[in-house]
Amino acid sequence: MGKLTGKTAVVTGSTSGIGLAYARAMAKEGANIVLNGMGKPEDIEKERVGIETDFKVKAVHSPADMTKPAEIAAMVALGESTFGSVDVLVNNAGIQFVSPIEEFPIEKWDAIIAINLSSAFHSIRAAVPGMKKRGWGRIINTASAHSLVASPFKSAYVSAKHGIAGLTKTVALELATFKITCNCISPGYVWTPLVEKQIPDTMKARNMTKEQVINDVLLDAQPTKEFVTVEQVAALALFLCGDDASQITGANLSIDGGWTAE
Ligand code: NAD
């Protein structure tokens, strides 16, 4: 028996990177999984089937677009109708855009606030009634070191991540007596497609080479001079799902190689 056997986890943005690692770690502990995110249908299907065969659980994919409140509610409803409950909700979908503020495209601001912040409000709103009814729940939001400190050229991302840290604390207080915890995890730089994709724009914004961006911008922020791994982030989320973490709520847990200690 895994520690999540019989439970269901919805993980937004789980077709890639950190989200996929959360989904696989929770499936390994016996949870049925609602995958969510974009990508080629054949790639998503491969990950879905991989989870089912590797961990002997069930997995479905919700194509919900995290900019669309009705689709987010439908994703939670899909978990409840397919598996009977949504016990663990991981808000993780996120995008990045790097630009000086005066050139920052308005539609990129709107998209980042919608996907990185508002989607968590909509999914929590939809999942909490079932969690309250069953008297147990775990809500985990992927924030970022950028929920605690800022970097230039990331106005929308830093705003959304500071916002999700506040949402986490508020929800934790509201649910404190219902055996539902709400925490956020704040990674430093994790080597995923999201980080890889922002390198060209940072090269442009700061007039740097790729190596300079990796060593002087990304790893410069991290005293350990190493990237965090997706498996390390997933292991922390798994800990938050267990009984040992029942008194951890409203916390913002850094996993950032010392970045925010500076
Ligand atoms: P990623 O690009 O590998 O994955 C992002 C996921 O979000 C993908 O599954 C993608 O399909 C999904 N997504 C994007 N837009 C969506 C939309 N409109 N609707 C539904 N799904 C959507 O990125 P990642 O690095 O794994 O990032 C995951 C989370 O971790 C993000 O919230 C990010 O801000 C946060 N984070 C990442 C790092 C890092 O260094 N990689 C550091 C701190 C925080």
Boltz pocket constraint, residues with backbone or C-beta under 6 A from the ligand:
constraints:
  - pocket:
      binder: B
      contacts: [[A, 12], [A, 13], [A, 14], [A, 15], [A, 16], [A, 17], [A, 18], [A, 19], [A, 36], [A, 37], [A, 38], [A, 39], [A, 63], [A, 64], [A, 65], [A, 66], [A, 67], [A, 91], [A, 92], [A, 93], [A, 94], [A, 95], [A, 115], [A, 116], [A, 142], [A, 143], [A, 144], [A, 145], [A, 185], [A, 186], [A, 187], [A, 188], [A, 189], [A, 190], [A, 191], [A, 192], [A, 193], [A, 194], [A, 195]]
      max_distance: 6.0
